[in-house]
Amino acid sequence: MTGRSQEPRARFAEELRLLRAERRLSLRVLADLVGWDASLFGKMEKGRTLGGPEVVMALDTFCGTGDKLLTLWELAMADPAQFRERYREYMLLEAGAVSMWHYAASNLPGVLQTPEYAAELLKQGGLSGADLDAQVAARMGCRELLLADGAPQLRTILSETVLRSPLPDSGAWREQLSHLLAMGGRPNVIIQVLLWSSGLHGLTNTDAMFLRGAEGRTVAWIETGYSGELVQEPTAVEALQLRYIRVRDMALSPGESRKFVKRMLEEAPCGPST
């Protein structure tokens, strides 16, 4: 046994500290040599962030460690406890956001979901019983974020896939579409639809949420069906925002998007599901 931490995130931070100590470098000197921000390295060594793969590969190259750090980073990123911690941090940032840019690849964002939609989605993820009820209640609490005084501005771009994936219960699906139209009528909510015919783009299989705080700082939450990542490094966030802007330019206008959602509602079955 080496005596080093067996917890993936802590082990990654520990290795970063040891490698720098072995070379007797300050954070500022290391940053100058590797070409990244010293404050980012400081946060990584304290376990406050994992950084992105680009900076980790740069450190591996500088330290001559092959892909050792990248391997530890991948283990830390895949750790379920890490996902929960990242998501808790994201929720705190969301609560203080003044504007939110969102792209939905397959599911509606939590702040626009009805209880029935949230329950079905969470059930498909394996939740049931009291855990399911608690998570639905928590998601409905997040929904209040857009209804409060001084609510943040939300722009969401919905892939057509989202609106072509109905709930099993047609009545619940019509309620969800109606709720979407109601929220889209609020002055702080803009909804756009990205049609399938728009083709491939930079966020094809990735849900993304950009949160801008009152101090002007923007972070991004990137999520797939299995994991999520909180991106805070400014260069990485900016690159993702450029992808988002290109997707926004491909989407229907808010007015045309509203007509599209109305058409989906008109086409939805009115009778009970069988």
Disulfide bonds with the S-S distance in Angstrom:
none
